[in-house]
Amino acid sequence: MFVIQDDGRKSDKTKGSRLSNVMKLNRNYPAAILTSVFLLLTMLSGCVHHKFVSEPYPRWGEESRVDQSGDSGPLIVRTLFPPAPTNARACMLLVHGMNEHVGRYGEVARHFARQFIVAGFDFYAHGLSNPLLRQADMALAGGADRLDVSDAYLAQSSLYDLEPMRRTLDQVLRKTIALCDEHEQGDVERPVFIVAHSLGALVTASYLLSNRNESDAVRRVQGVIFLAPAFAVSEPPGWRGWLANPLIKLSFHAETHFLHPQEEPLPVLMANQLLSLVTVPLLDGIFEVFSWPGLRSFLTPGAQAWVVDYLTDSEEEKARLRADDWIIRRALLRFVKGIEAEIVRFRRQMGEFTLPYYLVYSEQDPITASWGNKDFARATLVHHADNDVLALPDLRYHQHLFLKEPARTELLRHIEHWIDRRLHAVE
C-alpha cells in the first residue's frame, strides 16, 4: 500500500512539475515568437522591387461579364465550347490557385473543351479581378508599352479570410450553369464538375461544404477534382525549413487548439490552451501590424526562387512562370494568416464533405504538405463509392496540370476517366 501511494504521489508531483515547466515555457513564447517572426521576415522579404507588365493578359475562350456591387468592377468568365456545344457531355469549371490566374490554363481548357463546355475565371484580387492588373490590361490595349504593377498584391488587404473568394466562386458557378444551360439538348440538365488547384481547392471545398444544403448551384455539381489542395500548411525544404517550419508548426498547432479542445488528457489540454491563448493573438497582431501601410512595403514576403522548382518538372513551364508578370509575387501577411485559419476551420468540418471527388496529390510536395490530403481522404473516402485518390509517392511537384509530357497527358486522361465514371452513375 505504501509503495502504491508513494508512486501515486511521485506521479502527481511529476505531472505538476511538467505542467509548471510548460507554464514557465509559455511565458517565454512571446519573445521567442517575435524573434522567429523577424528572422523569418528577414529571410522572406528581400528588397522592395518594381514589377512591370508589358505583354497582354493571356486570354482564351469567349468572355462573359458578371456585374458586381461596389467598386469591384465586372467579373469576367471565360468559356470554351466543343465543336458541337449541344453534344457536350458536361460542363467544367477551372479554379486556379493562390496568386496565379486562369489565363495560364488555356491549354488545359482547350484539351477538356473537346468534349465539355469549359469555363474559368480569376479569383477576387487575382488576374483581371485585381483592380491594378485590370487597369494595366486596359492601358496595354490602349497602346502603353509597360505598366508598373508592383502594388497589385495590395488588393489582398481585405482578405482577412477567404469569404470574398467564396463569393466570387458562387457568382461564377451560377454564371457557368447559366452558360451551360444555354446549350441544353432537351430537358436534361448537364452535370457540372469543378477542377480546383491548391488554394482554389480549399476555397472550393469550404464553399461546397458550407452551402451543401441551401444552394441550387451546389446541388448541380456532380463531382470535384482536387489537385494538390491546400488542406495543410506549407513545409519549406532545406535550410529555409530549419528556420520557417518550427514557427509554421507552432502557429498551426496553436490555431488548431485555440478554444477547441482535442480530447487530450487534462494536463495536455491545459498546456495547449495556454500555448494557443498566448500564441494566436500575438501572431494575429504581429501579422496584422506588418500588413499596415508603411510597414507592408518592406515586410510583405516576396516569391521565393525555390518555389518554382517545386511547381513543375518542365523547364519550359518554369521559364513561363518566371516570365509571367500577371502572377502576383508577394503575399500580404494578413492574407497568409487568414489562409492558415481557414485551413484549420475546414479541417474541423471536413468529415462532413460528401460530394464525390477525385483527389490528386504529390507525397513530397512541400507547398501543400501531403498529410492534409491523407487526413481528408481518411475522413471522407467512405462517403461515396466514386471517391478516389491518386497519390504520387515519388513526386514533389505541386502543379500537376503543368507537368512535362507524358505525365501531364496521363493525368488529364485520369481526370477524364473519373468524370466518365461519374457521368455513367448520374445518367
C-alpha positions in Angstrom: 0.0 0.0 0.0 2.8 2.4 0.9 4.6 1.8 -2.3 1.4 2.4 -4.4 0.7 5.6 -2.5 4.3 6.7 -2.9 4.2 6.0 -6.6 1.0 8.0 -6.9 2.4 11.0 -5.1 5.5 10.8 -7.3 3.3 10.7 -10.4 1.3 13.7 -9.2 4.4 15.6 -8.5 5.9 14.7 -11.8 2.7 15.8 -13.6 2.7 19.0 -11.6 6.3 19.7 -12.4 5.8 19.1 -16.1 2.8 21.4 -16.1 4.7 24.0 -14.2 7.6 23.8 -16.7 5.1 24.1 -19.6 3.7 27.3 -18.0 7.1 28.7 -17.5 7.9 27.9 -21.1 4.8 29.6 -22.3 5.9 32.8 -20.6 8.9 32.8 -22.8 7.0 32.3 -26.0 6.2 35.9 -26.9 9.9 36.8 -27.1 10.7 33.6 -29.0 7.9 34.1 -31.4 8.8 37.8 -32.1 12.4 36.7 -32.7 11.4 33.9 -35.1 9.0 36.2 -36.9 11.6 38.9 -37.5 14.1 36.3 -38.7 11.6 34.7 -41.0 10.6 38.0 -42.5 14.2 38.9 -42.9 14.7 35.7 -44.9 11.5 36.1 -47.0 11.1 39.8 -47.7 14.2 40.8 -49.6 14.5 44.2 -51.2 11.4 46.1 -52.4 11.4 45.9 -56.2 9.3 47.1 -59.0 7.3 44.8 -61.2 6.0 45.6 -64.7 3.7 44.0 -67.2 4.4 44.5 -70.9 2.6 41.6 -72.6 -1.2 41.3 -72.9 -3.1 39.1 -70.4 -3.2 35.5 -71.9 -6.9 35.3 -72.9 -8.7 32.2 -74.0 -12.3 31.5 -74.8 -15.3 33.8 -75.0 -15.7 36.4 -72.4 -18.9 36.9 -70.3 -19.2 39.6 -67.7 -20.9 39.3 -64.3 -21.6 42.7 -62.7 -20.6 43.1 -59.1 -21.7 45.6 -56.5 -19.4 48.4 -55.3 -16.1 49.2 -56.9 -15.1 45.6 -57.7 -15.7 46.0 -61.4 -17.0 43.3 -63.7 -16.1 39.7 -63.1 -15.0 38.0 -66.3 -15.9 34.4 -67.0 -14.1 32.7 -69.9 -15.8 29.9 -71.8 -14.7 27.4 -74.4 -17.2 25.2 -76.3 -16.8 21.9 -78.1 -17.3 22.0 -81.9 -20.9 21.0 -81.3 -21.9 22.6 -78.0 -25.3 20.8 -77.8 -23.4 17.5 -77.7 -21.2 18.5 -74.7 -21.4 15.7 -72.1 -20.9 18.0 -69.1 -19.7 21.4 -68.0 -16.4 22.1 -66.2 -15.2 25.0 -64.1 -11.5 25.5 -63.8 -10.4 27.1 -60.4 -6.8 28.4 -60.1 -4.5 28.6 -57.1 -3.0 31.4 -54.9 -1.6 34.5 -56.6 -1.9 33.0 -60.1 -4.6 33.5 -62.8 -6.8 31.4 -65.1 -5.1 32.8 -68.2 -2.4 30.2 -67.6 -4.9 27.4 -68.1 -5.6 28.0 -71.8 -4.1 24.7 -73.0 -5.9 22.7 -70.2 -9.2 24.4 -71.2 -8.7 23.5 -74.9 -8.0 19.9 -74.0 -11.2 19.5 -72.0 -13.2 21.6 -74.4 -13.0 18.7 -76.9 -16.0 17.1 -75.1 -17.0 19.5 -72.3 -18.1 23.2 -72.0 -15.2 24.6 -70.0 -15.3 27.9 -68.0 -12.7 29.7 -66.0 -12.3 32.9 -64.0 -9.9 35.0 -61.9 -10.5 35.0 -58.1 -11.0 38.2 -56.2 -7.7 40.1 -56.1 -6.2 37.9 -58.8 -5.6 38.3 -62.5 -8.2 40.6 -64.2 -10.3 40.6 -61.0 -7.4 42.6 -59.4 -8.1 46.4 -60.0 -4.5 47.3 -60.7 -3.9 44.4 -63.1 -7.2 45.2 -64.9 -6.2 48.8 -65.3 -2.8 47.7 -66.6 -4.5 45.4 -69.1 -6.7 48.2 -70.4 -3.7 50.5 -70.7 -1.7 47.9 -72.7 -4.7 47.5 -75.0 -4.7 51.3 -75.4 -1.1 51.3 -76.6 1.0 51.6 -73.4 4.4 49.8 -73.5 4.6 48.6 -69.9 2.9 49.3 -66.6 4.1 49.2 -63.0 2.1 46.6 -61.1 4.3 46.3 -58.1 1.3 47.1 -55.8 -1.1 44.5 -57.2 -0.7 42.5 -54.0 -2.4 45.3 -52.0 -5.8 44.0 -53.3 -5.2 41.2 -50.7 -5.7 43.8 -47.9 -9.3 42.9 -47.4 -8.7 39.2 -47.4 -8.8 38.5 -43.6 -10.4 35.2 -44.7 -11.5 33.5 -47.9 -15.1 34.7 -47.9 -14.6 37.3 -50.8 -13.1 34.4 -52.8 -16.0 32.1 -52.0 -18.4 34.9 -53.1 -16.5 35.1 -56.4 -16.8 31.3 -56.8 -20.5 31.4 -56.1 -21.1 34.1 -58.8 -19.0 32.2 -61.4 -20.6 28.8 -60.7 -24.0 30.3 -61.2 -22.9 32.0 -64.4 -21.3 28.8 -65.6 -24.5 26.9 -65.1 -26.4 29.6 -67.0 -24.0 29.3 -69.9 -24.2 25.5 -69.7 -28.0 25.6 -69.9 -28.0 27.9 -73.0 -26.8 24.9 -75.0 -29.0 22.2 -73.5 -30.4 19.5 -75.6 -33.9 18.6 -74.4 -34.9 18.9 -70.7 -31.9 17.1 -69.2 -29.5 19.4 -67.2 -25.9 18.8 -67.8 -23.8 17.8 -64.8 -21.2 20.3 -63.6 -17.7 19.4 -62.5 -15.1 21.6 -60.8 -11.4 21.1 -61.3 -9.7 23.1 -58.5 -6.0 23.6 -57.6 -4.2 24.3 -54.3 -5.8 27.4 -52.5 -8.6 27.3 -55.1 -9.3 23.7 -54.0 -9.6 24.9 -50.3 -11.9 27.7 -51.4 -14.0 25.3 -53.4 -14.2 22.6 -50.7 -15.1 25.1 -48.0 -17.7 26.8 -50.3 -19.3 23.5 -51.3 -19.4 22.3 -47.6 -20.9 25.5 -46.2 -23.6 25.7 -49.0 -24.4 22.0 -49.4 -28.0 22.2 -48.1 -29.1 25.6 -49.3 -27.7 26.3 -52.8 -29.2 25.1 -56.1 -25.9 25.8 -57.7 -24.1 23.4 -55.4 -26.7 20.7 -56.0 -25.8 20.9 -59.7 -22.2 19.9 -59.0 -21.7 16.2 -59.6 -18.0 15.9 -58.7 -14.9 17.8 -57.8 -11.3 17.1 -58.9 -8.9 18.4 -56.2 -5.4 18.9 -57.4 -2.8 19.4 -54.6 -5.5 21.0 -52.3 -4.4 23.4 -49.5 -5.7 21.1 -46.7 -2.4 21.6 -44.8 0.2 24.3 -44.4 3.5 24.5 -46.3 6.7 22.8 -45.2 9.6 24.7 -46.9 12.6 22.4 -47.8 16.2 22.7 -46.9 17.8 25.4 -44.8 14.7 27.6 -45.2 12.7 25.0 -43.5 15.1 24.9 -40.5 14.0 28.5 -39.8 10.5 28.6 -41.1 9.0 25.2 -40.2 9.2 25.5 -36.4 7.2 28.8 -36.5 4.8 27.5 -39.1 4.1 24.3 -37.0 3.8 26.3 -33.8 1.3 28.7 -35.3 -0.7 25.9 -36.9 -0.7 23.9 -33.7 -1.8 26.9 -31.6 -4.5 27.8 -34.2 -5.8 24.2 -34.2 -6.1 24.1 -30.4 -7.3 27.7 -29.9 -10.5 27.4 -27.8 -11.1 23.9 -29.3 -10.2 21.0 -27.0 -8.9 17.9 -28.8 -9.9 15.3 -26.3 -6.4 15.4 -24.7 -5.6 14.4 -21.2 -6.3 17.3 -18.8 -2.6 18.4 -18.4 -2.0 18.4 -22.1 -5.3 20.2 -22.7 -4.3 23.0 -20.3 -0.9 23.3 -21.8 -2.3 23.5 -25.3 -4.8 26.1 -24.3 -2.2 28.2 -22.5 0.0 28.0 -25.6 -2.7 28.9 -28.0 -4.1 31.8 -25.9 -0.7 33.4 -26.0 0.4 32.4 -29.5 -2.7 33.0 -31.6 -3.5 36.6 -30.5 0.2 37.5 -30.6 0.8 36.2 -34.1 -2.5 37.6 -35.4 -1.5 41.0 -34.0 2.0 40.8 -35.5 0.8 39.8 -38.9 -1.9 42.5 -38.9 0.6 45.2 -37.9 3.0 44.1 -40.5 0.2 44.4 -43.1 -0.4 48.1 -42.3 0.6 50.8 -44.8 4.2 51.8 -44.5 5.3 48.6 -42.9 3.9 46.2 -45.6 6.0 47.7 -48.3 9.1 46.0 -46.9 7.7 43.3 -44.6 5.5 41.6 -47.2 7.2 38.4 -48.3 8.1 38.1 -52.0 8.0 34.9 -54.0 11.0 32.6 -53.4 13.1 31.1 -56.2 12.8 27.6 -54.7 9.0 27.6 -55.2 9.3 27.4 -59.0 11.4 24.3 -58.7 8.6 22.6 -56.8 5.8 23.7 -59.1 6.7 21.6 -62.2 9.4 19.4 -63.7 9.0 21.1 -67.1 11.9 23.6 -67.8 9.7 25.2 -70.4 6.9 25.8 -67.9 9.4 27.1 -65.3 10.5 29.7 -67.9 6.9 30.7 -68.5 6.3 31.1 -64.8 9.3 33.3 -64.3 8.3 35.5 -67.2 4.6 35.7 -66.3 4.1 39.1 -64.7 0.4 38.6 -64.3 1.2 36.3 -61.4 1.3 38.2 -58.1 4.7 37.6 -56.4 4.0 38.9 -53.0 1.6 37.8 -50.3 0.3 40.2 -47.7 0.9 38.6 -44.2 -2.7 39.2 -43.2 -3.8 37.1 -46.2 -1.3 34.3 -45.3 -2.5 34.2 -41.7 -6.1 34.2 -42.9 -5.4 31.1 -45.1 -3.9 29.3 -42.1 -7.1 30.0 -40.1 -9.2 28.8 -43.0 -7.3 25.5 -43.2 -7.8 24.9 -39.5 -11.5 25.8 -39.8 -12.1 23.5 -42.8 -10.2 20.6 -41.1 -12.7 20.7 -38.2 -15.6 20.1 -40.6 -14.1 18.2 -43.5 -15.6 14.9 -42.3 -18.9 16.3 -43.4 -17.8 16.7 -47.1 -20.0 14.2 -49.0 -19.7 15.3 -52.7 -17.9 12.8 -54.9 -14.3 13.7 -55.5 -11.1 12.7 -57.2 -8.1 13.7 -55.1 -4.6 14.1 -56.7 -1.5 15.0 -54.7 2.2 14.5 -54.6 3.6 12.8 -51.5 6.7 15.0 -51.5 5.0 18.3 -52.2 6.4 21.0 -49.7 3.9 23.7 -50.8 0.8 21.9 -49.5 2.0 19.1 -47.3 0.6 15.7 -48.1 -0.6 14.9 -44.6 -3.5 17.3 -45.1 -4.7 15.2 -48.1 -4.3 12.0 -46.2 -6.4 13.3 -43.3 -9.1 14.5 -45.7 -9.2 11.1 -47.5 -9.3 9.2 -44.2 -12.3 11.3 -43.1 -14.3 11.3 -46.3 -13.3 8.4 -48.6 -16.1 6.2 -47.4 -18.8 8.8 -48.0 -19.3 8.0 -51.7 -18.5 4.9 -53.9 -16.9 7.1 -56.6 -14.5 8.9 -54.3 -10.9 8.1 -55.5 -7.4 9.1 -54.6 -4.3 9.4 -56.8 -1.3 9.7 -54.5 2.0 10.2 -56.4 4.6 8.8 -53.9 7.8 9.9 -55.6 6.7 13.2 -56.9 7.4 16.6 -55.3 5.7 18.9 -57.8 2.7 21.0 -56.9 1.1 21.9 -60.3 0.1 18.6 -61.9 -1.6 20.2 -64.9 1.7 21.7 -65.9 4.0 18.7 -65.7 6.0 17.7 -68.7 4.8 15.0 -71.0 3.8 12.2 -70.9 2.8 12.7 -67.2 0.6 15.7 -68.0 -1.5 13.9 -70.6 -1.7 10.8 -68.5 -3.2 12.9 -65.6 -5.7 14.6 -67.9 -6.8 11.1 -69.0 -7.2 10.0 -65.4 -9.4 13.0 -64.8 -11.5 12.3 -67.9 -11.9 8.6 -66.9 -13.1 9.6 -63.4 -15.6 12.1 -64.9 -16.8 9.4 -67.3 -17.4 7.1 -64.4 -19.4 9.8 -62.7 -21.4 10.5 -65.8 -22.4 6.9 -66.1 -23.5 7.0 -62.5 -25.8 10.0 -62.9 -27.3 9.1 -66.3 
